[in-house]
Amino acid sequence: MRRTLAVAVPLALLAAGLTATPATAATTLPVSAVVASSDDGNVPANTLDGDLATRWSAQGAGAWIRYDLGTSTTVGSIALAWHRGDERTSSFAVQTSADAAAWTTVIGRRDSSGTTLQLETYDFTDRPARYVRVVGYGNTVNDWTSITETRVYGADGGSGCAVPADVLNLTNWKITLPTGPAEDPDEITQPTLAGFRSSPWFVTAASCSAVQFRAAVNGTTTSGSGYPRSELREMTGNGASNASWSSTSGTHTMSFEEAFTALPATKPQLVGAQIHDTADDITVFRLEGTNLYVTNGDNAHYKLVTSGYQLGTRYRGKFVVGGGQVKVYYNDVLQTTITRSFSGAYFKAGAYTQANCTNSAPCSDTNYGQTLIYALSVSHS
């Protein structure tokens, strides 16, 4: 389908081996010391020994490993190789510091690709620092952070987050936008999605730690809905085919970290994440004013998660589907279990406004729903 407001940029590089470097071949910086919050006998120094068969491992959300560059210098990216990185996705953030006391987050919580054992390079805005710290949040199998190799690179001149794919792993997603002809919205698939942005509907946030999704009430809608959306749809085969799975076969999980940041006027309702099947939505996270709900089919108010949600508040959500049940979590706490058999299912995430020009005013681009997504991962087993 056609694109509007698109800006193409080079694809983010995925390292092919231990010699991997950022797009501009920036200098590998020497590390004078490495320490970690803890380890299980797999020590921090293993991440610098040039051997993918050794690793540093620590358990628990917030476990960290810190690299001392010896003196302040300009850093622009980091490359990490993950233990069993071709079998599972690891969640992490990257921080820099001048004194190992005050830290700045340069890569907000995001996920590894889950497709390789080799180094993967993660770019960020060039900045001075002496210390670089990787903070781990476990992986799709357990709460361990395990890194086999690390390289810290110098200045590369990059902004770090030119397109949403620089922030979130969008390999197996496509985006539907609130732009395009009536009932035929713009839909961007891979490989185009890897270098795509559409301002202000689908762009990186100023902090480089999240992706902004915006849908105005006057936006284009799909033929099956009266409401506009800027929303990702799950795919398979590196984005080539629509995902389609069953609640009664296997286990299917989507974890995300999100904030609702704007609601339409008059009808302040917005969906931030959902499970859909061949016919309709199964369950969604839906904000109405300050009330955040988990829905069950047509029951929009099935489970009240909180009545005091404030715009901009980050929360962690998770759907776990298996054995004919959907378990829904909010900030790691189980909210409800929905018993239901369905097929042709797929995950969605973004901003799906529940308002349009017939029930919300003004009918303009300035009246919109918006979310920020800081982390997004899907697994099937």
N, C-alpha and C positions, 0 to 999 in steps of 0.2 A: 504494500500500500504506500501512498505518497507520504512524504515527511514535510513538516513545516517547522520553521524556526530551528533548524538543525545546524550544528557546527561539528564537522568531522575533525577528529584528532587522531594521532597515532595510537595503535593498540598498546595497552600496558604489556610490558615484556614478562614472559614467564621463563625463568632460568632453565637452561638445558643441562646444567652440571655445576660443579664446584667453581668453575671459572665465570659463573654468571655475574653480570654487572648491570647497572641501570641503563636506560636508553642512550645516555650520553657517554657511556663508558667512564664514569667518574672514578677517581682514585680510591682504591681500597685503603682505609685508614688503619694504622697499627693500633692494637689494643694492648695497653700496658698491664691491665689487671681485669679479672672478672670474678664477681661474687654473686650469690643468689640468696633468696630468702630462706631456702632450705633445699635439701636433695635427699634422695633415697639410696645414696651410694653411687649414682650416676652423676658425677660432679660437673660444675659449671665449665671447667677447663675443657671438657670433652667437646664443647661447641666450637672450639678454635683449633682442633687437632687435624683437620682436613680429612676426617674419617666419618663417613655416613653410617658406619656400623656402631659408633659410640654416641652417647647422648647425655644431656642434662634432663633430669626429671624431678618434678615437685608436684605435690598434691594440693588441691584446694583453689577456689576462686581467689585471685589476687596474688598468687605465687609469682615471683619476679626474678629476673636475671639482669644484672647490671654490668655494663661494659665501660671501663675507664680508658679514655683515649690519651691520658697522660697530661694533656694540656688543652686549652680551648681551641677549637678549630671549627670550620664550617662543615656541617653534615647535611646530607640531602636525601639519603635513602638507606634502607637496611634490607638485607637478604636473609631469609630464614629457611632452613630445611627442617621438616617435621618428622618425628618418629611415626612410622606407619602413615605418612602423609598421603599415600595413594589409596588408603582405605577409609579415612575419616577426616572430618573437618575440625580444625582447632580454632578457638576463639581467643583473640589477644588484642592488646593495645600497645602503642609505643610512646615513650616519653623521653624528653631530654632535659638536661640540667647543667648549670654551671658549677654547682657546689654539692650535688648529691643530697640536697635538703629541699630546695624548691623545685618542683617539677612542672613541665609544660607538656600537655598531651599533643603530640604531632600527628598521630594516627589514632583516631577514636576506635573503640571496640569494633573489630571486624573479623572476618573468617579467612582461613587459608582456603586454597582451591579444593583440597581433598582429592587431587588427581595425580600428585607426583611426590617422589621421595627426594627430588632435587631442590636446590635453592630456589625460592620465589622472592622476587624483588618487590619491595613496597616503598613507593616514593612519597615524599612529603616536602613541604616548602623548605628551601635551604635556610639554615639558621645556625648561629654559633652555639657550641655546646662542648663540654668536656665529657659528660656522662650520657650514655644512652641506655634506657631500661625497657625491657620487654615484660609486660604484665600479662599473665595467662589466666584464662577463665575456663580451662578444661576443653573437652572436645565432644564430639557427638556420641562417644562411647562411654566416657567416664570423666571425672573431674581432675585429671592429671594434665599437666603441661609438660611436653617432652620435645626438646629441640635438639637436632643432631648437629647442625652447623649454623654459624652466624657470620655474616660479613657486614661491616659498617662502611658506608661509602661517603665520600666528600661531596662538594658542591656539584650539582648537575644542571642548575639553572631552571629546574622544574618547579611548578606551582604545587605539585603533589596531588591535586584533585581537579583536573580539568573537566572530567566527565564522571557521571555516577558510577561507572564501572571501575573507576579508580578507588572508590570507597567501599562498594559492596561487590561481592562475587555474583555477577549476573550471567554466568555461563549458561545456566538452564532456566532462563526467564525470557519473557518478551514483555513489552510495555504497551498498554492502550492509553492514548492521550485524549484530552477533551478538545481536540482540534480536528479539522477535516470536514468533509461534506456531511450533510444531515444523515444520521443513522449509518455513517460509514467513517468512524473515527480513525485517525492515524494510528497505525500499529507497527511497531518497530521490533524486528526480530534479529537474532544473531545471523551473521557476524556484525551487522551494522550497529547493533545495540552496544557493542564493546567500545565504540567511539562516539556515542550519541549523547546529546543533551538538547533540551527544548525549554528555553527560558520563558516564563518562570515555572512551567508546569513540571519539569523533571530536570533538576540541576543539583549540584553539590551545594551544601550549606557553607557559609563563610568560614566556619571553623575547620572544614575538611573532614569532619568527624561523622557526617550524616548526609543522607540524600533527601532533598526536599521534593515532596509530591503535592501538587496543587490542582484543584478542579474547581472552576468557576461555575456558577449556577446557569450561565448562558452557554456553557460548553456543549460540544457535540456528544451525543449519546449513542450507545449501540442500539441495534434494532430491537433487542430484547429488554431494554431498560429505558426509563424516562429520566435517569439521573446521570450526570457526567462523572467521569472518573479519570484519574491519573494513577494507573494501577498495574502492578506486575502480575503476570500469569505464569504459573509453573510450566516448564518445558522439560524435555529429555533429549538425549543424544546431542549434547552441546548446543542445545537450543533449536534443534532441527524439527522436533515433533512435540505435539501436545502431550503433556503428562496425563496419565489416566490410570488410576489405581482403585482398589477396593478396600472397604473397611473391614472385610472378613478375611483378607489374605495379606499376611505380612504386617509390619509395623511401620507407620509413616509419621514423621515428626517435622514440624516447622517451629523453630525458635526465632524470636525477634526481639529487638529493643527499639521502642518507638515513643514518640511524643506527638500528641495532637496539639497543633499550634494556632489553628484558626478554624472557626465554624461559620457557616453561612448565616446571614441575618434572617430574621423572621422564623425560619425553620432550622435551628442550629443542630443539625444531625449529620454525623459523618462516620463511615466505616473505615477502620484502619487495617484489618486483616481478616481473612475468611477462608473457609473450606467450601468448595463448590463441587457439585456432582454434575451429571449429564443434564439435569433439568433446572436446578436451583441451588441457592446457598444452603449449606447444612448448618453452619454456625459461624458467627462473626463477632469481632469486638466492635461495639457500636457506641459512640458517644452522643448523648443528647443533653446539651447544656453542660451541667456538671455531673450527670449520671452516666456512668460507664457500665454497659451491659454486655453479657454474653448471651447471644440469641440461640434459639433452637428452632430451626425452620422458620415458620411464619410467626412464632412467638418472639417478638422483638424485645420483650422485657423478661425473658426467661430467668436470668440470673443477674441481680444487681451486684456488680463487683465493688463499686464505691459510689457514694452520692456526693462526694466532695472533690471530684477531679478538677484540677486547675490547669488551664492551657499551658503547655510548655513542660509539663511534668513527664519525665522519662519513666517508662515502665517496661518490664520484661514480660512477654507473653509467650505461650507455647501451646500447640496442639499436638497431642499424641493419639494416633488412631490405630486400632488393632482389635481383633476379636469381636468385631461388631460394636465397638464402643469408641467414643471420642472423649478423651480427658483434656480439660482446658485449665491451664495454669496462668495465674497473674502474680508477678513478682515471686515466682517459684512456689506458690501455694496453690494446691488444687482447688478450683472453684466449683467445678461440676463435672459429672460424668454423664454423657448422653449416649443412650443405647439405641443404635440405629444401623441398619444394613444399607449400604449404598455402593455404587460403582461409578466408573468414569470420573473419579474424583481428582481434584488438583487444588493446590494452595494458591492464594492471592494475597497481595500486600500493597499498600499505598494509601491513596486518598480517594474514596468513593463517596461523594457527597450524596445525601438523601434529600436534596433540595434542587429545585429548578426554577425557571422564570414564572411558572404558574403559581408557586406557593412561597416564593422568596423574593424580596426586593432589596436593593435595585437589581434589575436584570442587566448586569454588567460584569466585566472582568474583575472589578474591585470587590465583588461579593463572592467569596469562595471558601472552601474547606481545604485545610492543609495539614500535612503530617511531616515529621522528620523521622527517618528510619536510620538508626545507628548500627544495627547489626541484623543479619538475616541469614539463616541457614536451614537447609532441608536435608533430611536423610530418610532412606528407605531400607528396610532389612526384612 
